[in-house]
Amino acid sequence: MAINSMTGFARREGALDDWKWIWEARSVNGKGLDVRFRVPSAFSTDDAALKRQVQAAFARGNINVTLNLERDRKESHLSVNVDWLAELARQAHAVAAETGGGAVDVSALMAVRGVVDVADPEDDDGATEARDALISADFCELLVDLARARAEEGARLAGITSDLVAEIEQQIAAASTTDAARPDQRRLRMETALRELLDLDPPVTEDRLAQELAILATRGDIREEIDRLIAHVAQARDLAASEEPVGRRLDFLAQEFNREANTLCSKSGDVALTRIGMAMKATIDRLREQVQNVE
């Protein structure tokens, strides 16, 4: 089965000179495609351009992308606002003298905002463009990695889905062997019901007799449900083999499976068919849980 999951994770790391960055992308299931970015302002690429790349690569899923961009402070320079530090020290000494406090801790004053400033070396435009080009290239690779992760998870889902469809097929075959699916048994039940209606006292009217027989004929025949279930199995396999995103259609098909299974149970006139119908509903529920995560 060539289906993709909406669940996946990818990570890319890169570096240039004193810059380091980490891309991360997390994808979970969603009704449509919802893309969210958290990118620092130091990276100048437009978020809209990045989003268009994600939209071109994926059809569904909630995708969160983050970029962590840091600079090595070894090349940074510290500058001290001596005048501001001296003013703080003067005021601290005055307060200490007035209150009888201890000596002024200069290191504590250094932590006051505005006393120490960290200045990063200035990059020329060429260096910034080269860095951003590498970050953008890593983002493209990140999407490739995320697609691969979703495909790998999709392969696991495909195996589970295939097994569940095969299990439903076996249950359909079992339902086809019950008395409700056998013409001779249906005819026997009709004849028994007819005798019971004719033996009623007072006798039923012809209209009532025709109505009751029509109801029995409709409720006792499960051939249409069996045929539709067989067709659903074939469609499920066709969808799973498709190269297009089929999650929505598989989800709808699982609902149709459930509808037919409910009808089987409602028409059931014997314990065997009821048990098969209930087991089939449980299998279909498991199938629906799995296809919720298919792209």
C-alpha positions in Angstrom: 0.0 0.0 0.0 1.5 3.3 -1.1 0.0 5.6 1.6 1.6 8.3 3.6 1.1 9.2 7.3 0.5 12.7 8.6 2.8 12.0 11.5 6.5 12.6 11.3 9.6 14.5 12.7 12.7 15.8 11.1 15.8 17.7 12.3 18.6 19.5 10.4 21.7 21.1 11.8 24.1 23.5 10.1 26.9 26.0 10.8 28.9 28.7 9.0 31.7 30.7 10.7 30.4 31.6 14.1 26.7 30.9 13.3 24.9 27.6 14.2 21.3 26.7 13.4 18.9 23.8 14.0 15.7 23.3 11.9 13.0 21.1 13.4 9.7 20.1 11.9 6.9 18.2 13.6 3.8 16.9 11.8 0.6 15.4 13.3 -2.7 14.5 11.8 -5.2 17.3 10.8 -8.3 17.8 8.7 -6.4 20.0 6.3 -2.9 21.5 6.0 -2.0 23.9 8.8 1.6 25.2 8.8 3.1 27.3 11.5 6.6 28.8 11.7 8.7 30.1 14.5 11.7 31.7 12.9 14.1 34.4 14.4 14.2 37.8 12.8 18.0 37.3 12.2 17.0 34.9 9.3 15.7 37.2 6.7 13.7 34.8 4.5 10.0 35.5 4.3 7.8 33.1 6.2 5.3 33.1 3.3 7.9 31.7 0.9 8.7 28.9 3.3 5.1 28.1 3.8 4.6 27.8 0.0 7.4 25.2 0.0 5.6 23.2 2.7 2.3 23.5 0.8 4.0 22.1 -2.4 5.3 19.1 -0.5 2.3 18.1 1.7 -1.4 17.9 1.3 -2.6 17.4 4.9 -1.4 17.6 8.5 -0.6 20.1 11.3 3.0 21.0 10.7 5.1 23.1 13.1 8.5 24.3 11.9 11.1 26.0 14.2 14.5 27.5 13.5 17.0 28.0 16.4 19.7 30.4 15.2 22.7 31.2 17.5 26.0 32.9 17.3 29.2 32.0 19.0 30.0 34.8 21.5 33.8 34.3 21.2 33.9 37.0 18.6 31.7 39.4 20.6 33.0 42.4 22.4 32.0 43.7 25.8 31.7 47.4 26.5 31.1 48.9 30.0 29.2 52.2 30.5 31.7 53.6 33.0 29.8 56.7 33.7 26.6 54.8 34.5 28.5 52.3 36.7 30.2 55.2 38.6 26.8 56.8 39.2 25.3 53.6 40.5 28.3 53.1 42.8 28.1 56.6 44.1 24.4 56.2 45.0 25.0 52.8 46.5 27.8 54.2 48.7 25.5 57.0 49.8 22.7 54.5 50.7 25.1 52.3 52.6 26.5 55.2 54.6 23.0 56.4 55.5 21.7 52.9 56.5 24.9 51.4 57.9 25.1 48.8 55.2 28.1 46.9 54.1 30.5 47.5 51.3 29.2 48.0 47.8 29.4 44.9 45.6 30.6 46.2 42.2 29.9 42.8 40.5 26.2 43.2 41.4 26.2 46.6 39.9 27.7 45.2 36.7 24.5 43.1 36.3 22.3 46.2 36.2 20.8 46.7 32.8 22.7 49.2 30.7 26.1 48.8 32.4 27.5 46.1 30.2 26.7 45.7 26.5 27.6 42.8 24.3 28.3 43.9 20.8 28.4 41.2 18.0 30.8 41.7 15.1 29.0 43.2 12.1 28.5 41.0 9.1 28.7 42.3 5.6 25.8 41.7 3.3 27.7 38.9 1.5 28.3 36.9 4.6 24.6 37.2 5.7 23.4 36.1 2.2 25.8 33.1 2.3 24.5 32.1 5.7 20.9 32.5 4.8 21.4 30.6 1.6 22.7 27.6 3.6 19.9 27.9 6.1 17.4 27.8 3.2 19.1 24.8 1.7 18.9 23.0 5.0 15.2 23.8 5.1 14.6 22.1 1.7 16.4 19.1 3.1 14.3 19.2 6.2 11.2 18.9 4.1 12.7 15.9 2.3 13.5 14.3 5.6 10.0 15.0 6.9 8.4 13.5 3.8 10.6 10.4 4.3 9.5 10.1 7.9 5.9 10.4 7.0 6.3 7.8 4.2 8.0 5.4 6.7 5.1 5.8 9.1 2.8 5.4 6.2 4.3 2.1 5.3 3.6 0.9 8.8 0.0 2.2 8.6 -0.4 0.4 5.2 0.5 -2.9 6.8 -2.0 -2.4 9.6 -4.7 -1.2 7.2 -4.1 -4.1 4.8 -4.5 -6.6 7.7 -7.7 -4.9 8.9 -9.3 -4.9 5.4 -8.4 -8.6 5.0 -10.0 -9.3 8.4 -13.2 -7.5 7.2 -13.1 -9.5 4.0 -13.0 -12.8 6.1 -15.9 -11.6 8.2 -17.9 -10.8 5.0 -17.2 -14.3 3.8 -18.4 -15.7 7.1 -21.6 -13.6 6.9 -22.2 -15.0 3.5 -22.4 -18.6 4.9 -25.0 -17.8 7.5 -28.7 -18.7 7.1 -29.6 -15.1 6.4 -27.6 -15.3 3.2 -28.9 -18.6 2.0 -32.0 -18.5 -0.3 -33.4 -21.8 1.0 -33.3 -20.7 4.6 -34.9 -17.4 3.7 -37.7 -19.2 1.9 -38.2 -21.5 4.9 -38.4 -18.6 7.3 -40.9 -16.9 4.9 -43.1 -20.0 4.8 -43.0 -20.4 8.6 -44.0 -16.7 9.0 -46.7 -17.1 6.4 -48.2 -20.1 8.3 -48.1 -18.2 11.6 -49.9 -15.2 10.0 -52.6 -17.4 8.4 -53.2 -19.2 11.7 -54.0 -16.0 13.6 -57.5 -15.6 15.0 -59.0 -13.4 13.9 -57.2 -13.8 10.5 -55.2 -10.8 9.1 -56.4 -8.9 6.2 -54.8 -9.3 2.8 -53.3 -5.9 3.0 -51.8 -6.6 6.4 -50.5 -10.0 5.1 -48.8 -8.4 2.1 -47.3 -5.8 4.3 -45.9 -8.3 6.8 -44.5 -10.5 4.0 -42.8 -7.5 2.4 -41.2 -6.5 5.6 -39.9 -10.1 6.2 -38.5 -10.2 2.7 -36.7 -7.0 3.0 -35.3 -7.6 6.5 -34.3 -11.1 5.9 -32.3 -10.5 2.7 -28.7 -9.4 3.3 -27.4 -10.0 -0.2 -27.2 -6.3 -1.1 -25.2 -5.5 2.1 -22.8 -8.4 1.3 -22.3 -7.1 -2.2 -21.7 -3.6 -1.1 -19.2 -4.7 1.6 -17.3 -6.7 -1.1 -17.2 -3.6 -3.3 -16.0 -1.5 -0.4 -13.1 -4.0 0.2 -12.1 -3.7 -3.5 -12.3 0.1 -3.3 -10.2 0.2 -0.1 -7.4 -1.7 -1.8 -7.6 0.5 -4.9 -7.3 3.7 -2.7 -4.4 2.2 -0.7 -2.5 1.5 -3.9 -3.0 5.1 -5.2 -0.1 7.5 -5.3 -2.4 10.4 -4.4 -3.4 11.5 -0.8 -6.4 9.3 0.0 -6.9 9.8 3.7 -10.2 11.7 3.4 -11.6 9.0 1.0 -10.5 6.2 3.2 -12.1 7.8 6.2 -15.4 8.2 4.3 -15.1 4.6 3.1 -14.7 3.4 6.7 -18.0 5.2 7.5 -19.7 3.3 4.6 -18.3 0.0 6.0 -19.8 0.8 9.3 -23.2 1.7 7.8 -23.4 -1.7 6.1 -22.3 -3.5 9.2 -25.0 -1.8 11.2 -27.6 -2.9 8.6 -26.4 -6.5 8.8 -26.9 -6.4 12.6 -30.3 -4.8 12.3 -31.4 -7.5 9.8 -29.9 -10.4 11.7 -32.4 -13.1 12.6 -29.8 -15.5 14.1 -27.1 -15.4 16.7 -24.3 -16.3 14.2 -24.9 -13.3 12.0 -25.2 -11.0 15.0 -21.9 -12.1 16.3 -20.2 -11.7 12.9 -21.8 -8.2 12.5 -20.5 -7.1 15.9 -17.0 -8.4 15.3 -17.0 -6.6 11.9 -18.0 -3.3 13.6 -15.1 -3.7 16.0 -12.7 -4.3 13.1 -14.1 -1.3 11.2 -13.6 0.9 14.3 -10.0 -0.1 14.4 -9.7 0.7 10.7 -11.2 4.1 11.2 -8.7 4.9 14.0 -5.8 4.0 11.6 -7.0 5.9 8.5 -7.5 9.1 10.7 -3.7 9.5 10.3 -3.4 8.9 6.6 -2.6 11.9 4.5 
